Each structure stands twice: as structure tokens, then as C-alpha cells.
Amino acid sequence: MESTTEVLVTRGPAVVHERRTGAVGVGKHFQIASLSKQFAAAAALLLAEEGTLALTDQLVDRVPGCPSSWAGITLHHLLAHTSGLPHWDPGPGPSPRPPLSRADTVAHVMRLLPSTAPGQRWHYSSPGYVLTALLVEHTTGRPYADILRERVLGPLGLSRTRTAAPGHRDGTGTEVMDPSCLPGAGDLWSTAGDLARWARALERGHLLGPDSLRAMFTSHITPRIQHPMPLTVTGYGYGVFLGTLAGHPARFHHGDNPGHRSLLVRLPDRDTSIIVLTRGNHTDPYAVLSALLTTPALRL
């Protein structure tokens, strides 16, 4: 089974390299999986800027039905993966079989018990970003997807980024999960072009104010993880890893839903974005990135 892959490298607003393999054309939609977390972080930070939400707000005070064991967990902890909540364990994570609903996901998340006290250590937690989406909903009284579309996607002109499936078949034979069951954590479909615009517009302050950008791109804790080369990790902000690529400061994140993998790397000192999107299970985005470093496309 052939994988479908799109690779895009931009410098400034210009495309300097693009490549497509398999059944893919310009503007093809992909599930971006955990790259969705950057968008959830931005939505929460917008609410914090207007004063309807604060990074210090406790989850138990904002979202009905939270277990008492979650006392002390704040929005900051959710965004920085320091809430103490686990990833999908114990129990199975998202899978195309059997199909999960959003209600299933929320019910699963509400049963999770913290493994550490809030702020004690970094532990990657997609449930923390599901809770971020719920926090946005309960703060605004509106569906998270509507807030995302009106406050984040619309103002930046990201018309090809959405929470609903784009309405065409995969074409690779890969069973694809409906990501709408993962609000805030892995629910978005997008294109390489939209992701390049997103990374540059966000960095240039077209959505968030300076304080919010500083919070998003500041290392709040150093993850103790072995990250795939060629990227190195030095910290984690809000929805973004911080580190280096070929000696340059890098802001990046990966995504991995069943049948879809993604990688977005932003090099602020080179005004460069690198996007790798795949359908199928045979392409490693990090291997693609390593190969790119040997081509004239990056010239790092």
C-alpha cells in the first residue's frame, strides 16, 4: 500500500520546495493530529487576552464534572503538559476500531487520575488538550469548533483548515479515524499551505499579542524524552516543542493519528517553515526531514 505524502518548505511567503507522492494533489487535506494542539492553545490564549479566562484558572472551577483529584490543575498546566494527567493510558487510546464519539472521549478523560501533582513534571497528555477545548466551551458557552473557526482560523484566512472531514475518500486503503472525537487534541484537517501560513502568521503576531506569544514560545519545562533526530528538544511551550534543527532555533510539533502522521517545523531565524503530511503508515516524517537537510531546499 502506497503512502500519500506532501512536503512543503517555505521561506518568508515564498515556496522554496514542494513534493507530493501517491494520491495527492495541491491543497489535499490531511488529518494533522496533535498539530491541532497549537490551535487550541491559541484559542485559550485569546480568551486570556480579553480577560474571560486566565492561565491560573483551576479546571475544577470552570468545567463541571471534574474529579476532586484534579484540584490545583490550571490552564497553564494543561497547555504545558504539566497537569499530572496521563496520556491515553490506562486504557486504549483513539483508534478507528471501534469508532469513538466525542462523548466517549470526554467520559474516558473524566476517569483519569493524576500520576503526579500539578507542575511537578512534564508528561505528554492529549487528554489535557481535550480539557482545554472543554474549558474554552464552558467559558464562552459556545462549541469549541465555532470559537476556533471564528477567532483563529477565519482571521488568518485558513479556509482549508477545519474540524469536519473534507468529504473525499482516503484513496490509500488506510482505515482513517474520524478525529472529531479529539477536540483540541487532534481534531483538525488541514493542508500544507495552510499550515505554512499558520506558522508564519502566528509568529509575526497576526493573531496573538506579544505577552501571549511569549508564553506560547517560552520553555516552561524541559521534557525528559528521546525525540527523533534530527530535531533536538530543549523545552516545551504551549502546544509547541522548542529545540534546534541543524544548529538553528526551532519550534515544532508532530502528530500521529491512526493512518495519518504530520510534522511542522518553524525556524524563526530563517523565516522558514517545513511541513510533512502523510496518509498511510509507511512514511516517517522525521526521516523525510533528515533527507531534506541534504538537499539545496533548506540550505541551513
Helices and strands as residue ranges (DSSP letters): E 4-11, E 14-21, E 30-31, G 33-35, H 36-49, H 59-62, G 68-70, H 75-80, H 102-110, H 126-140, H 144-147, I 148-153, G 179-181, E 189-190, H 192-203, H 210-217, E 231-236, E 241-245, E 248-257, E 260-267, G 268-270, E 272-279, H 285-292
